[in-house]
């Protein structure tokens, strides 16, 4: 019968070896770093308590994964070892006490403290100052030759500069993808429908281990030195910190946060400082590394099987953890955006218990390839809303596909998803309870129905008190209902009722704008009103017809079509008209006597005697179309102060140009007629 402890140790070793292969060799980690640390710590504890089961091939005795066959193998003359970890102040204190006891010291040890970069460890070999070879750490003894790829990294010098450079020196450091570059790369990959990276460490490792160095050259990688391996015929300082400063003088990059610290308290203070700065650093770090600064003391302390005795990594609280995706709910935002929200088995991440995380949109669900029941990796960095960074689907025995709804979960209106747009939205803007406050505030705004006194706070109270459900309910409010609201006395209530009544007389264009149709602004609302003349004609228009209107393309046409196809929206519109909202009957443009009809004007630069929107409105009243860009169809450009590229283009196209005084004279000439 198998010994249960030995069986547990064997199982843990096999698990860790598989994870090592995925992490170090394939750059496709199957668990989070924190979960890996827990497994390794569990194995160490069992082996420590049962030393008879400890074997040389245990993962606790090795550094990383096997070397892949596709790269030339490199033997490290000085092994590239890993580091042991501590996770709290007590563990750190124990580590320093062990050093003091081994060295029989009574005074505080001096440490070189530096951020622990989360990237890929690299060895750079320089001969007579020339970079001749670069290799990955591999399993610590044998790495992979990645010289051609490393030479594409911009901040790695091909030749060292300065004096007293050793005949042979091996520089060790970390290749990373800086955070800004990582975020930008993933954004572009997502826009182009390409695969994005799970995290900056994967990005760095995957980019560096390409067979085609042209691919690596396109990836925004950076290198930072942290130590020295092999040295021949060289004079180096006896301080680890000072050695790093020598590297800096020779042109090798260092992180800016490296400092010398004294004893336990100095190290702990440094840890707290860097932890506070962590989210502002340009690179991702997962802890601090403390190294005994005195090189002679390092040599006295020596090594254990996989790590130096004179250095330790103090790990930060995990920003990534793995948990199970239990379900997905769909929320409706104030503007109608449909957001899928992951319901998670609660997990502690970055100091917070997480049970929900935004999945943003359906494109993100497809990019992640997640299904209900998957084990997922939850990330929380920079105190941002938690997000799922990747899934581990091979652990899901009964996956369930996430189905994005076709109708709003709140009001059952059709969900609108325009091709090319990531966000899906509920199209029941006038009716949907989730959008109620936003829709009413927009409806009553100055540029729309211009209802004076109906501000955001009043709207919120009216909705919260269930006095109104949609914009039409505004026009049946009574003064006595308003008086009960906060800061709403009899006089204010009377003024608001009067403002509501006054707003009933409007224009067709302002009424259309007030409906809050997606991407229908003032200019588009005016063009729609002038083209269709009546609401009935607009409601019955199809997508092809809508695109005949000036400045209305396919996307805007679809937004308008979606809106008027929702029964709930039409019911609210009918109620608004029944409440007495009206506007003057419009006549076709050709029946008007407008002096600037069918003329296109462009306003550019700063106007000092009138506001830009006043000038625009005055030109439109005379029949002109006011455009935002200059083209061959432009009839006149009004150039104010500091006019730029639009003025230049008008001059190139020989388009008539007038200044602000010329515009005023033009407007006055028509006002006299």
C-alpha positions in Angstrom: 0.0 0.0 0.0 1.3 3.4 -1.0 2.3 5.9 1.7 -0.4 8.7 1.6 2.3 11.4 2.2 4.6 10.1 -0.5 1.5 9.8 -2.9 0.7 13.5 -2.2 4.3 14.5 -2.8 4.4 12.6 -6.1 1.1 14.2 -7.2 2.3 17.7 -6.3 5.6 17.2 -8.2 3.8 16.0 -11.3 1.4 19.0 -11.2 4.3 21.5 -10.7 6.4 19.9 -13.5 3.4 20.3 -15.9 2.9 23.9 -14.8 6.7 24.6 -15.2 6.6 23.3 -18.8 3.7 25.6 -19.6 5.2 28.6 -17.8 8.9 28.4 -18.7 9.0 26.5 -21.9 5.6 27.2 -23.7 4.8 30.6 -22.3 1.2 29.5 -21.7 0.7 29.4 -17.9 -2.2 27.2 -16.8 -2.5 28.7 -13.3 -1.8 32.0 -11.6 1.6 32.8 -10.0 0.0 32.9 -6.6 -1.6 29.4 -7.1 1.8 28.1 -8.3 3.5 29.6 -5.2 1.0 27.8 -3.0 1.6 24.4 -4.6 5.4 24.8 -4.4 5.1 26.0 -0.8 2.9 22.9 0.0 5.5 20.6 -1.6 8.4 22.3 0.3 6.6 21.8 3.6 5.9 18.2 2.9 9.5 17.5 1.9 10.8 19.4 4.9 8.6 17.3 7.3 9.5 14.1 5.4 13.1 14.4 4.2 13.3 10.7 3.3 11.1 11.4 0.3 13.2 14.3 -1.0 14.8 13.5 -4.4 17.2 15.5 -6.7 14.6 15.7 -9.5 12.0 17.4 -7.3 10.8 20.9 -8.6 11.9 22.3 -5.3 15.5 21.5 -6.3 15.2 23.0 -9.8 14.8 26.4 -11.3 12.4 26.2 -14.3 11.3 24.2 -17.3 12.9 22.2 -20.0 14.6 23.8 -23.0 12.7 23.6 -26.2 14.3 21.9 -29.2 13.8 24.8 -31.6 16.5 26.9 -30.0 20.3 26.2 -29.7 21.2 25.1 -26.2 23.5 27.3 -24.1 25.3 26.0 -21.0 25.5 28.5 -18.2 29.0 28.4 -16.7 27.6 30.1 -13.6 24.1 28.6 -12.9 21.2 31.1 -13.2 19.3 30.2 -10.0 15.9 31.1 -8.9 15.0 32.8 -5.5 13.2 31.6 -2.5 10.2 33.6 -1.4 8.8 35.2 1.8 5.3 36.6 2.0 5.2 38.6 5.1 7.3 40.5 7.7 7.7 37.5 10.0 9.1 35.4 7.2 11.5 38.2 6.3 12.6 38.6 9.9 13.3 34.9 10.1 15.4 35.0 6.8 17.6 37.9 8.1 18.0 36.2 11.5 19.3 33.1 9.7 21.8 35.2 7.8 23.0 36.9 10.9 23.4 33.5 12.7 25.3 31.9 9.8 27.6 35.0 9.5 27.8 35.4 13.3 27.0 39.1 12.9 25.5 41.4 15.5 25.2 44.6 13.5 22.5 45.2 10.8 23.2 43.7 7.5 23.3 46.0 4.4 21.0 44.9 1.6 20.7 46.0 -2.0 16.9 46.3 -2.5 15.3 46.3 -5.9 11.8 45.7 -7.5 11.2 42.1 -8.7 10.4 42.6 -12.4 7.8 40.1 -13.8 9.4 39.2 -17.1 11.8 36.7 -18.6 15.3 36.3 -17.1 18.1 36.8 -19.7 21.9 36.4 -19.7 23.9 38.8 -21.9 27.5 37.8 -22.6 30.0 40.5 -23.6 33.5 39.9 -24.8 35.8 42.9 -25.1 32.7 45.0 -24.7 30.8 43.4 -27.6 27.6 41.5 -27.2 28.2 38.0 -28.5 25.5 35.9 -27.0 22.1 36.2 -25.2 20.4 33.2 -23.5 17.3 32.5 -21.5 17.6 31.0 -18.0 16.0 27.7 -19.1 16.4 25.2 -16.3 19.2 27.2 -14.7 22.0 25.1 -16.1 21.0 25.1 -19.8 19.2 27.9 -21.6 18.2 28.9 -25.1 20.2 31.1 -27.5 18.1 34.1 -28.3 20.9 36.4 -29.4 19.3 37.6 -32.7 16.0 38.4 -30.9 17.7 40.2 -28.0 19.7 42.4 -30.4 16.3 43.9 -31.6 15.6 45.3 -28.0 16.3 49.0 -28.2 17.8 49.6 -24.8 20.3 46.7 -24.9 23.7 48.1 -26.0 25.5 46.0 -28.7 28.7 47.5 -27.4 29.5 48.7 -23.9 30.9 52.2 -23.3 33.4 53.5 -20.8 36.5 52.3 -19.0 37.6 49.2 -17.1 35.2 46.9 -18.9 36.2 43.2 -18.1 37.5 41.1 -20.9 34.4 38.8 -20.5 31.4 39.7 -18.5 28.0 38.1 -18.3 25.1 40.5 -17.4 21.9 39.2 -16.0 18.6 40.9 -16.0 15.0 40.8 -17.0 13.3 41.4 -20.3 9.8 43.0 -19.8 7.1 44.6 -21.9 6.4 48.0 -20.2 2.8 48.5 -19.0 2.0 51.4 -21.4 3.4 49.4 -24.4 1.5 46.2 -23.2 -1.8 48.0 -23.0 -1.3 49.7 -26.4 -0.3 46.4 -28.0 -3.4 44.6 -26.7 -5.6 47.5 -27.7 -4.3 47.3 -31.3 -4.5 43.5 -31.3 -8.1 43.6 -30.2 -9.0 46.2 -32.9 -7.4 44.1 -35.6 -9.0 40.9 -34.4 -5.7 39.4 -33.3 -4.7 37.4 -30.2 -3.8 39.6 -27.2 -1.5 38.7 -24.3 -2.8 37.6 -20.9 -0.3 39.7 -19.0 3.0 41.6 -19.6 5.2 38.6 -18.5 3.6 36.4 -21.2 4.0 39.2 -23.7 7.7 39.5 -22.9 8.4 35.7 -23.0 6.3 35.1 -26.0 7.9 38.0 -27.9 11.5 37.0 -27.1 11.1 33.3 -28.0 10.2 33.8 -31.6 12.1 31.9 -34.4 11.7 35.0 -36.6 13.6 38.0 -35.0 11.5 40.3 -37.2 8.5 39.5 -35.1 10.5 40.3 -31.9 11.6 43.6 -33.4 8.0 44.7 -33.7 7.3 44.0 -30.0 8.0 46.9 -27.5 10.4 45.1 -25.2 12.8 46.5 -22.6 15.7 45.1 -20.5 16.8 45.9 -17.0 20.0 44.6 -15.4 20.0 43.1 -11.9 23.3 41.2 -11.5 26.5 39.7 -12.9 27.4 36.1 -13.7 30.6 35.0 -15.3 33.5 37.5 -15.1 37.1 37.2 -16.5 39.9 39.7 -16.2 37.8 42.5 -14.7 37.9 44.7 -11.6 34.5 44.9 -10.0 33.4 46.6 -6.8 32.8 44.6 -3.6 29.3 46.0 -3.3 26.3 44.5 -5.2 24.8 48.0 -5.5 28.1 49.6 -6.7 28.5 46.8 -9.3 25.1 47.7 -10.7 26.2 51.3 -10.9 29.2 50.2 -12.9 26.9 48.5 -15.3 24.9 51.7 -15.6 28.1 53.6 -16.5 28.8 51.1 -19.2 25.4 51.7 -20.8 23.3 48.9 -19.3 19.8 50.0 -18.1 18.8 49.7 -14.4 15.4 50.3 -12.7 15.3 53.6 -11.0 14.1 52.2 -7.7 17.2 50.3 -6.6 18.4 51.4 -3.1 20.7 50.3 -0.3 18.8 49.4 3.0 19.9 48.5 6.5 18.5 45.5 8.4 15.0 44.2 8.8 13.3 47.6 9.3 15.0 49.2 6.3 13.9 46.4 4.1 10.3 46.4 5.4 10.1 50.2 4.9 11.3 49.8 1.3 8.8 47.1 0.7 5.9 49.3 1.9 7.2 52.3 -0.2 7.4 50.3 -3.5 4.1 48.5 -2.8 2.5 52.0 -2.6 4.2 53.0 -5.9 3.6 49.7 -7.6 0.7 50.8 -9.8 2.5 53.9 -11.0 5.7 52.1 -12.1 6.3 51.8 -15.9 6.8 48.0 -15.6 4.9 45.2 -13.8 6.5 43.9 -10.6 5.4 41.2 -8.2 7.6 41.9 -5.2 10.9 43.0 -3.9 14.3 41.3 -4.0 16.7 41.8 -1.1 20.4 40.9 -1.7 23.2 41.0 0.8 25.2 43.9 -0.6 28.7 42.8 0.5 30.0 40.4 -2.2 32.4 38.7 0.2 29.5 37.9 2.5 27.5 36.6 -0.5 30.4 34.2 -1.2 30.5 33.1 2.5 26.7 32.4 2.5 26.8 30.4 -0.8 23.9 28.6 -2.3 21.4 25.9 -1.7 20.2 23.6 -4.5 18.1 26.1 -6.5 18.7 29.5 -4.9 21.4 31.7 -3.3 21.3 31.9 0.5 22.1 35.6 0.4 19.0 36.8 -1.5 15.2 36.5 -1.1 12.1 37.6 -2.9 9.5 39.4 -0.8 6.3 38.8 -2.8 3.5 41.3 -3.0 -0.2 40.3 -2.4 -1.4 38.6 -5.5 -3.1 40.8 -8.1 -4.3 37.7 -10.0 -6.2 34.7 -8.6 -8.1 31.9 -10.1 -11.7 31.0 -9.4 -14.8 29.6 -11.1 -17.2 31.5 -13.4 -20.6 30.5 -12.0 -22.9 32.6 -14.2 -23.2 35.7 -16.3 -25.8 38.5 -15.7 -26.6 41.3 -18.2 -26.9 44.8 -16.8 -28.4 47.9 -18.6 -26.6 51.2 -18.1 -28.0 54.7 -18.0 -27.3 55.1 -21.7 -28.7 51.7 -22.6 -25.3 49.9 -22.9 -25.7 46.2 -22.2 -22.9 45.0 -20.0 -22.3 41.3 -19.2 -21.2 40.8 -15.6 -19.4 37.6 -14.5 -20.7 36.0 -11.3 -17.7 34.4 -9.6 -17.0 32.0 -6.8 -15.7 34.6 -4.2 -12.0 35.0 -4.3 -9.5 37.3 -2.4 -7.6 39.4 -4.9 -5.4 42.5 -4.2 -6.8 42.8 -0.7 -10.4 42.7 -1.8 -13.0 39.8 -1.8 -14.2 39.6 -5.5 -17.5 37.9 -6.5 -18.3 39.9 -9.7 -16.3 41.3 -12.6 -17.3 43.1 -15.8 -17.0 41.3 -19.1 -17.5 44.6 -20.9 -19.2 43.4 -24.1 -19.8 40.3 -26.3 -16.5 40.9 -28.2 -14.6 40.5 -24.9 -16.5 37.3 -24.2 -15.5 35.9 -27.6 -11.9 37.1 -27.2 -11.5 35.4 -23.9 -13.3 32.3 -25.2 -14.9 31.7 -21.8 -17.9 29.6 -20.9 -19.9 29.2 -17.7 -18.2 26.7 -15.5 -14.6 27.7 -16.6 -11.9 28.3 -14.1 -10.9 31.9 -14.8 -8.1 34.2 -13.8 -9.3 37.4 -12.1 -7.0 40.4 -12.1 -7.2 43.5 -10.0 -4.4 46.1 -10.5 -4.2 49.8 -9.7 -7.4 49.6 -7.7 -9.5 49.2 -10.8 -12.7 47.2 -11.3 -11.8 43.5 -11.3 -11.6 41.9 -14.7 -11.2 38.4 -16.1 -7.8 38.3 -17.8 -8.0 34.7 -19.2 -9.7 31.4 -18.7 -8.4 27.9 -18.0 -11.1 26.0 -19.9 -9.4 22.6 -19.7 -10.6 22.4 -16.1 -14.3 22.7 -17.1 -16.0 19.3 -17.4 -19.4 20.6 -18.5 -19.0 24.0 -20.2 -22.1 26.1 -20.9 -22.0 28.7 -23.7 -22.7 32.4 -22.7 -25.7 33.6 -24.7 -25.9 37.3 -25.3 -29.6 38.4 -25.1 -31.4 39.8 -28.1 -33.9 41.8 -26.0 -33.3 44.2 -23.1 -33.4 42.3 -19.8 -35.2 45.3 -18.2 -37.8 46.5 -20.8 -37.7 43.7 -23.4 -37.0 46.2 -26.2 -34.8 45.1 -29.1 -31.1 45.2 -28.4 -29.2 47.2 -31.0 -25.8 46.0 -32.1 -24.4 47.9 -35.0 -21.6 46.2 -37.0 -18.3 47.7 -36.2 -19.4 48.9 -32.7 -18.4 46.9 -29.6 -21.2 48.0 -27.4 -24.7 46.6 -27.7 -27.6 48.9 -26.5 -31.2 48.7 -25.5 -33.2 50.7 -28.1 -36.1 51.5 -25.8 -34.5 54.8 -24.7 -37.8 56.6 -23.8 -39.3 53.7 -21.9 -36.5 51.6 -20.4 -36.4 51.9 -16.6 -32.6 51.6 -16.6 -32.3 54.6 -18.9 -35.1 56.6 -17.4 -33.2 59.3 -15.5 -30.7 59.8 -18.4 -33.4 60.0 -21.0 -35.5 62.6 -19.1 -32.5 64.7 -18.3 -31.5 64.8 -21.9 -35.1 65.5 -23.0 -35.4 68.5 -20.7 -31.9 69.9 -21.5 -31.4 73.5 -22.8 -30.6 72.4 -26.4 -33.6 70.0 -26.5 -36.9 70.9 -24.9 -35.3 73.6 -22.7 -37.3 73.0 -19.6 -36.0 75.6 -17.1 -35.7 74.3 -13.5 -35.7 70.6 -14.3 -32.2 69.8 -13.3 -30.5 66.5 -12.6 -31.4 66.5 -8.8 -35.1 67.2 -9.6 -35.3 64.5 -12.2 -33.7 62.0 -9.8 -36.3 62.8 -7.1 -39.2 62.6 -9.5 -38.1 59.2 -10.7 -37.1 57.9 -7.3 -40.5 59.0 -5.9 -42.2 57.2 -8.9 -43.9 60.4 -10.0 -42.7 60.0 -13.6 -41.7 56.9 -15.7 -40.9 58.6 -19.0 -40.7 62.1 -20.5 -44.5 62.3 -21.2 -45.3 62.0 -17.5 -43.7 65.4 -17.0 -46.6 67.2 -18.6 -49.2 65.8 -16.2 -47.4 66.8 -13.0 -49.3 69.0 -10.6 -47.8 71.7 -8.3 -48.8 69.9 -5.2 -46.8 66.8 -6.3 -43.7 69.0 -6.7 -43.9 70.8 -3.4 -43.1 67.6 -1.5 -39.6 67.4 -3.2 -36.4 68.6 -1.5 -35.8 72.3 -1.9 -39.0 72.7 -3.9 -41.3 75.4 -2.5 -44.6 76.6 -3.9 -42.9 79.3 -6.1 -40.4 76.9 -7.6 -43.1 74.4 -8.2 -45.2 76.9 -10.0 -42.2 78.1 -12.1 -41.5 74.5 -13.2 -45.1 73.9 -14.2 -45.0 77.1 -16.3 -41.7 76.0 -17.8 -43.2 72.7 -18.8 -46.1 74.4 -20.4 -43.9 76.9 -22.2 -41.7 74.1 -23.6 -44.7 72.5 -25.4 -44.2 75.0 -28.2 -41.0 73.9 -29.9 -39.6 72.9 -33.3 -39.6 69.6 -35.1 -35.8 69.5 -35.0 -35.6 70.2 -31.2 -38.3 67.5 -30.5 -36.3 65.0 -32.5 -33.2 65.9 -30.6 -35.0 65.5 -27.3 -35.9 61.9 -28.1 -32.3 61.0 -27.5 -31.8 58.8 -30.6 -28.2 57.5 -30.7 -25.9 59.8 -32.7 -28.6 62.2 -33.7 -27.2 65.6 -32.7 -28.5 69.1 -33.4 -27.3 69.2 -37.1 -28.7 65.7 -37.9 -32.0 66.4 -36.2 -32.3 69.6 -38.2 -31.5 67.7 -41.5 -34.0 65.0 -40.7 -36.7 67.5 -39.9 -36.1 69.5 -43.1 -36.0 66.4 -45.2 -39.1 64.6 -43.9 -41.1 67.6 -42.7 -43.5 65.5 -40.6 -43.1 62.9 -37.8 -45.2 60.4 -39.6 -43.0 60.5 -42.7 -39.9 60.0 -40.6 -41.4 57.1 -38.6 -42.2 55.3 -41.8 -38.7 55.9 -43.5 -36.5 52.9 -44.1 -32.7 52.7 -43.8 -32.1 53.4 -47.5 -34.4 56.4 -47.5 -32.7 57.8 -44.3 -29.3 57.7 -46.0 -30.6 60.2 -48.5 -30.5 62.8 -45.8 -27.4 65.1 -45.5 -24.8 63.7 -43.1 -26.8 60.6 -42.4 -24.8 57.4 -43.0 -25.6 53.8 -42.6 -24.9 53.6 -38.8 -27.0 56.7 -38.0 -29.8 55.4 -40.3 -29.8 52.1 -38.4 -30.0 53.9 -35.0 -33.0 55.9 -36.2 -34.7 52.8 -37.7 -34.1 50.8 -34.4 -35.6 53.6 -32.3 -38.8 54.0 -34.3 -39.4 50.2 -34.5 -39.8 50.0 -30.7 -43.5 50.0 -29.7 -42.7 51.4 -26.3 -40.9 54.4 -27.8 -43.9 55.1 -30.1 -46.2 54.9 -27.1 -44.2 57.6 -25.3 -44.1 59.8 -28.4 -47.9 59.5 -28.8 -48.3 60.5 -25.1 -46.0 63.6 -25.6 -48.1 64.7 -28.6 -51.3 64.1 -26.6 -49.9 66.3 -23.8 -49.8 69.2 -26.3 -46.3 69.4 -27.7 -46.5 71.0 -31.1 -44.3 72.8 -33.6 -44.9 74.9 -36.8 -45.7 73.1 -40.0 -42.6 72.8 -42.1 -42.6 73.5 -45.8 -40.1 72.2 -48.4 -36.9 74.2 -48.8 -37.8 75.0 -52.4 -40.9 76.8 -51.2 -38.8 79.1 -49.0 -37.1 82.3 -50.1 -33.8 81.7 -48.4 -30.9 83.7 -49.8 -28.2 81.1 -48.9 -30.2 78.0 -49.7 -28.0 75.1 -50.8 -24.8 77.1 -50.0 -22.2 75.5 -47.8 -20.2 77.6 -45.3 -17.3 76.5 -43.1 -16.4 78.4 -39.8 -12.8 78.2 -38.7 -10.6 80.1 -36.2 -11.8 82.2 -33.2 -14.7 84.7 -33.6 -14.6 87.6 -31.2 -17.8 89.5 -31.8 -20.2 86.6 -31.8 -20.2 83.1 -30.6 -19.5 80.2 -33.0 -23.0 78.6 -32.4 -24.7 82.0 -33.0 -22.9 82.4 -36.3 -23.8 78.9 -37.3 -27.5 79.4 -36.4 -27.6 82.7 -38.3 -26.3 81.1 -41.5 -28.7 78.2 -41.1 -31.6 80.5 -40.8 -30.7 81.9 -44.2 -30.7 78.4 -45.7 -27.0 77.7 -45.6 -25.5 74.4 -44.7 -22.6 74.8 -42.1 -20.0 72.0 -42.5 -17.1 71.1 -40.4 -14.7 70.4 -43.3 -13.6 72.2 -46.4 -14.1 70.5 -49.8 -14.6 71.5 -53.4 -18.3 71.8 -52.7 -17.7 74.5 -50.0 -19.0 78.0 -51.2 -17.4 80.2 -48.5 -15.0 79.9 -45.5 -15.4 82.3 -42.6 -11.9 82.7 -41.1 -11.6 84.0 -37.6 -8.3 84.6 -35.6 -5.7 81.8 -35.6 -7.4 79.9 -38.5 -5.4 76.9 -39.4 -5.6 74.0 -41.9 -9.1 74.7 -43.1 -8.0 78.2 -44.2 -5.0 76.7 -45.9 -7.1 74.2 -47.8 -9.6 76.9 -48.8 -6.8 78.9 -50.3 -5.5 75.9 -52.2 -9.0 75.3 -53.6 -9.6 79.0 -54.4 -12.7 79.1 -52.3 -14.0 82.6 -51.3 -12.8 83.6 -47.8 -14.3 86.3 -45.5 -13.4 87.3 -42.0 -15.7 87.9 -39.0 -16.5 91.5 -40.1 -17.3 90.2 -43.6 -19.7 87.6 -42.0 -21.5 90.3 -39.9 -21.8 92.5 -43.0 -23.3 89.5 -45.0 -25.8 88.8 -42.3 -26.8 92.4 -41.9 -27.2 92.8 -45.7 -29.9 90.1 -45.6 -31.6 91.4 -42.5 -32.3 94.7 -44.3 -34.2 93.0 -47.1 
